[in-house]
Amino acid sequence: MRDVASLAGVSVKSVSRVINEEKGVSEEVRRRVTRAAEQLQYSPDFTASNLRRSDRRTSSIGLLVEDVLNEFSASVNAGVAQAAAERGVVVLTAFSTGDPEREREAVRAFSVRRVDGLVAIPLGGDDSSVWTQRDFGAPVVFVDRSPKGVVADCVLTNNREGARELMTHLTERGHRKIAFLGGVNRLETAQERYAGYVDALSGQGLPTKASWVKRDLRDADAARDAVEQLLSLDDPPTAIFAAQNLLCMGAFRALASAERQHSLALVSFDDFALADLLDPAVTVIAQDPRQMGYRAAQVLFERMDAGAGAPSAPGSDTASTVDRVQRDAPATVHEIPFRLVVRESSLIHA
C-alpha cells in the first residue's frame, strides 16, 4: 500500500479508503490510486484487513454439497451464489462425495478460513457431532435435509407430500402394482419419500409388496439393475416410482432396453435435464433447488446479522449457542413449494 501511495502521490490512508470503497474520496484520487495499483499489480490482503475489522467478518460464506456434478447440487450452488453476489460476499464451495470424513474435513477447512457462515447439504448420518462442535462458531443453514438431533434453520421440500402426490397421480390411472426405487437409506429425503409411497398405498388399502421395493440404490446403474429384476418377476409392477433423478435415468434405460417404456408407467421425484425430451417424456415432482439455495443464503445472512452462533444438539454441552439462536429467533423450517409436472410417461393406464 505504501508503494501504491507513493506512485499515486497520496497518503496510505487514501489508498486504504479507495481499496475499501469508502465514501468521501474524490474521483481524481480514486483514479490515481486505481491506476497505480494496476501498474504495480497490487492485490489487497483481505485476510489482514479482516483481522483488523471490529466485527471479524471475512465477507465469505461456505457451501457444502454432496456432489457438485449433480444437477440438484449445482442448482443449489447457483442460488447461493446469486444471493451472495447481491450482498457482495464470496462463496467457497466444497463437496463431500458421500464420505463422512470428507464432510468433516470440509467443515474444518471452512472453520480455519473463518467463513462468516455455512450453507450445507449434510450427509445425514447417525453422527451429527461435526455440526455441533463449539469451535465452528458460525451459523449454519441446512438445505434439502438436516442432520439428526440438530437444531438449526433448514430449507427444504415436503418430500413426503410430494411422494404422495406422485403416487396419487398413478393410482388415479388405475395402477395398483407400483414399484419403488429408493436412494441411500440413511438420507432423510429417501426415508420421507418412501414414507409417502407407503402412505399412499395404505390410503388405497394396498399392501407394500417386498419384491416391488428396491431401496438403498446409490446410482443409475443400480437402478437399471433393479428395474431389470422387476421386469423378470412373475407378477411385475405396472408402474415405477423412482425417488431420485439419477435413479429415474437408470430406470428409463432399463425400460428402453426392454422396449417397455411405452407399456410401463414411470415417474420421478426431481426433474432432470432432457426429461421432457425423452420418449416418452417423464412425469416428475419438480423441486426448485435454485430457490432453495437462494433462500438458504438469505436465512444465513439474517442469522449472521443477528450474531447467532453455530447449531447445537439439544441438551449437549454446546447448548449455549443454540440457546441464543432460540432466544433471538427460533430455528425454523422454510418449505419451498414443489410442482407436479405431468408428462407422457405416467399417462399409461394399468
Secondary structure, DSSP 8 states (H G I E B T S, - for coil): -HHHHHHHTS-HHHHHHHHTT-SS--HHHHHHHHHHHHHTT----HHHHHHHSTT---SEEEEEES-TTSHHHHHHHHHHHHHHHHHT-EEEEEE-TT-HHHHHHHHHHHHHTT-S-EEE-----S--GGGT-GGG-S-EEEES---TT-B-EEEE--HHHHHHHHHHHHHTTT---EEEE---TTSHHHHHHHHHHHHHHHHTT----GGGEE----SHHHHHHHHHHHHTSSS--SEEEESSHHHHHHHHHHHHHTT-TTTSEEEEES--TTTTTSSS--EEEE--HHHHHHHHHHHHHHHHHHT----B-TTSTTHHHHHHHHHHS---EEE---EEE--GGG----
